[in-house]
Amino acid sequence: MYHKLQYISQGQTAKEQLENIQRVLDSGCLWIQLRIKEGGPKEIQQLAEKVKHYCSEYNATYIINDNTMLAKDIDADGVHLGLDDMPVSEARKLLGDKIIGGTANTANDLQKRITESCDYIGLGPLRYTTTKKKLSPLLGLEGYNTLLQNNHATSVPVYAIGGIQPNDIDQLLQYGVHGICVSGLLTHQNNLQQLITTLNTKLYAIT
């Protein structure tokens, strides 16, 4: 089963991205999703290859946001696809049995991702976040409860995303969420190792 804590990378430049990813890996997060929207193809490929090297050193899972061909070219562990990205069926032809995650926001999205045989589903956003410029409608905690109960999505690991805070985790797990995807929560944290330890303790119910 996949790690329960996934970091979606942040940084305006390749240098910032690498620094943030290195900090997160150093502090105990073992699943990285590279998400970068600025820069040319060559710069992004070079960044992706460097991140792959970092993740290999930590034996961390490494996926690429949106870009299936890049994930294939650098032999990443997989890709995460938004609702407007390449169809899962096409990505599967390119990536074989690698990880393919998919975004969902509504009951229809959730059922579609299950039907498409995504390996995991990123369901959200929970609340407002500045990470994405175009946010889907906010779900709130009760939205997760309603969607997961009605769609019986426990057969596919569901990750909560969008403005997640540590105090949300217990309730999200009760509703059937497998893990969380976070970005700014880790990027802007000074005592990062302590925070990641706290998150993992909650996610894995370590006592």
C-alpha positions in Angstrom: 0.0 0.0 0.0 1.1 3.5 -0.7 2.6 5.9 1.8 -0.1 7.9 3.5 1.7 11.3 3.3 2.4 12.8 -0.1 4.1 16.2 -0.7 3.1 18.2 -3.8 6.1 20.3 -4.5 6.2 24.1 -4.5 8.7 26.7 -5.7 8.8 29.4 -8.3 12.1 28.2 -9.6 13.9 24.9 -10.0 16.2 25.9 -7.2 13.3 26.5 -4.8 11.7 23.3 -5.8 14.8 21.3 -5.1 15.4 23.0 -1.8 11.8 22.3 -0.7 11.9 18.7 -1.8 15.2 18.1 -0.1 13.9 19.5 3.2 10.8 17.3 3.0 12.8 14.2 2.2 15.3 15.0 5.0 12.4 15.3 7.4 10.8 12.0 6.7 8.2 12.3 3.9 8.6 9.5 1.4 6.3 10.3 -1.4 7.0 13.3 -3.7 4.8 14.6 -6.4 6.7 17.1 -8.6 4.4 19.9 -9.6 5.9 22.8 -11.6 4.0 25.0 -14.0 6.8 27.5 -14.9 9.9 26.9 -17.1 10.8 25.4 -20.4 10.7 21.7 -21.3 14.5 21.3 -20.9 14.6 23.0 -17.5 11.6 21.0 -16.3 13.2 17.8 -17.5 16.5 18.6 -15.8 14.6 19.3 -12.6 12.6 16.1 -12.8 15.8 14.1 -13.2 17.4 15.8 -10.2 14.3 15.1 -8.1 14.4 11.4 -9.2 18.0 11.2 -7.9 17.0 12.7 -4.6 14.1 10.3 -4.2 16.2 7.4 -5.1 18.6 8.3 -2.3 15.7 8.1 0.2 13.9 5.2 -1.5 10.9 7.6 -1.8 8.0 7.2 -4.2 8.2 9.8 -7.0 5.5 10.8 -9.4 5.0 13.7 -11.8 2.0 16.0 -11.9 0.1 16.1 -15.2 3.0 15.2 -17.6 2.7 11.5 -18.5 5.4 11.7 -21.2 7.9 13.2 -18.8 7.1 10.5 -16.2 7.8 7.9 -18.9 11.0 9.6 -20.2 12.7 9.8 -16.7 11.2 6.5 -15.5 9.4 8.0 -12.5 7.2 5.9 -10.4 4.1 7.3 -11.9 1.9 10.3 -12.7 -1.0 12.3 -11.2 -3.7 13.3 -13.7 -6.1 16.2 -13.3 -9.6 16.0 -14.7 -8.6 17.8 -17.9 -5.3 15.9 -18.4 -4.6 12.8 -20.5 -7.2 10.1 -20.1 -6.2 7.4 -17.6 -6.5 4.7 -20.3 -3.9 6.5 -22.5 -1.5 7.0 -19.6 -1.8 3.3 -18.7 -0.7 2.4 -22.2 2.4 4.5 -21.8 3.2 3.7 -18.2 2.1 0.1 -17.8 1.8 -0.9 -14.2 3.3 2.4 -12.8 1.2 4.5 -10.4 -1.6 6.6 -11.9 -3.4 8.9 -9.6 -6.4 10.9 -10.6 -8.1 14.0 -9.2 -11.8 14.0 -8.2 -14.2 16.7 -6.9 -17.7 15.3 -7.3 -19.5 12.0 -6.9 -19.4 11.6 -10.7 -15.6 12.3 -10.7 -15.1 9.8 -8.0 -17.0 7.0 -9.8 -15.2 7.8 -13.0 -11.8 7.5 -11.4 -12.9 4.1 -9.8 -14.1 2.9 -13.2 -10.9 4.0 -14.9 -8.9 1.9 -12.4 -6.8 4.7 -11.0 -4.4 3.5 -8.4 -5.4 6.2 -6.0 -7.7 9.2 -6.0 -6.9 12.7 -4.9 -10.2 14.0 -3.6 -10.7 17.7 -2.8 -10.3 20.4 -2.1 -11.2 20.3 1.6 -11.0 24.1 2.0 -9.5 27.1 0.3 -5.9 27.0 -0.7 -3.7 29.4 -2.7 -1.7 26.5 -4.2 -4.0 26.2 -7.2 -5.2 29.2 -9.2 -8.5 27.5 -10.3 -10.1 25.7 -7.4 -12.9 23.2 -7.7 -15.8 23.6 -5.3 -14.8 23.2 -1.6 -15.9 19.9 -0.1 -15.5 20.5 3.6 -15.2 17.6 6.0 -18.8 16.6 5.6 -18.3 16.5 1.9 -15.8 13.7 2.3 -18.1 11.8 4.5 -21.0 12.0 2.0 -18.9 11.2 -1.0 -17.1 8.2 0.5 -20.2 6.7 2.0 -22.2 7.0 -1.2 -19.6 5.8 -3.6 -18.0 3.0 -1.5 -14.6 4.2 -2.7 -12.6 2.3 -0.1 -11.6 -0.2 -2.8 -9.3 2.6 -4.2 -7.1 4.6 -1.8 -8.5 8.1 -1.5 -6.2 11.0 -0.5 -7.6 14.2 0.9 -6.2 17.4 -0.6 -6.6 21.1 -0.4 -5.8 23.1 2.8 -5.4 20.0 5.0 -4.4 20.8 8.6 -3.2 18.2 11.2 -6.4 18.5 13.2 -8.4 17.3 10.1 -6.7 13.9 9.9 -8.6 12.0 12.6 -12.0 12.8 11.1 -10.8 12.3 7.5 -9.6 8.8 8.4 -12.9 8.0 10.1 -14.6 8.9 6.8 -12.5 6.4 4.9 -9.6 8.5 3.6 -6.4 6.6 3.2 -4.0 9.5 3.3 -3.3 13.2 2.6 -1.6 15.2 -0.1 -0.2 18.5 1.2 1.9 21.3 -0.2 2.1 24.7 1.7 1.6 22.9 5.0 5.1 21.5 4.6 6.7 24.1 2.4 6.2 26.9 5.0 6.9 25.0 8.2 10.1 25.8 10.1 10.1 22.8 12.4 9.4 20.4 9.5 10.7 17.2 11.0 8.4 17.6 14.0 5.4 18.3 11.8 6.0 15.3 9.5 6.4 13.1 12.6 3.1 14.4 13.9 1.3 13.8 10.6 2.7 10.3 10.2 1.8 9.4 13.8 -1.8 10.5 13.1 -2.0 8.9 9.7 -0.6 5.5 10.8 -2.2 5.7 14.3 1.2 5.1 16.0 0.8 5.1 19.8 
